[in-house]
Amino acid sequence: MIEYTAYLTSSLVEQLSLLAMRDYGLTMIEALSLVYNSQWYEKVTDVDTGLYIQSAAYNYRLLRHEVAFGKVV
């Protein structure tokens, strides 16, 4: 189970970083820093939230909300 959740989380980090690069004009390092240092990342790595099984689009909405308002919904 741990390997599965780690794989899904890594995939989300990759996808969200690419979206952040596109939408915010960030470099790869900046986008990865944004994602890994976010409240969203804390929540997605907590398996009890179930965020790791949600789509990248859903998770990206949460990250965008955090960027705009300083917190995850």
JOVEN-V29863 format. One record per backbone hydrogen bond with DSSP energy under -1.0 kcal/mol. NH is the residue of the N-H (numbers start at 1). CO is the residue of the C=O. Records with the same first field share a line. If there is no record, write none. Layout:
NH: CO  CO
//
This chain:
5: 1
6: 2
7: 3
8: 4
9: 5
10: 6
11: 7
12: 8
13: 9
14: 10
15: 11
16: 12
17: 13
18: 14
19: 15
20: 16
21: 17
22: 18
23: 19
24: 20
31: 27
32: 28
33: 29
34: 30
35: 31
36: 32
37: 33
38: 35
42: 38
43: 39
44: 40
45: 41
49: 46
53: 50
54: 51
59: 55
60: 56
61: 57
62: 58
63: 59
64: 60
65: 61
66: 62
67: 63
68: 64
69: 65
70: 66
//
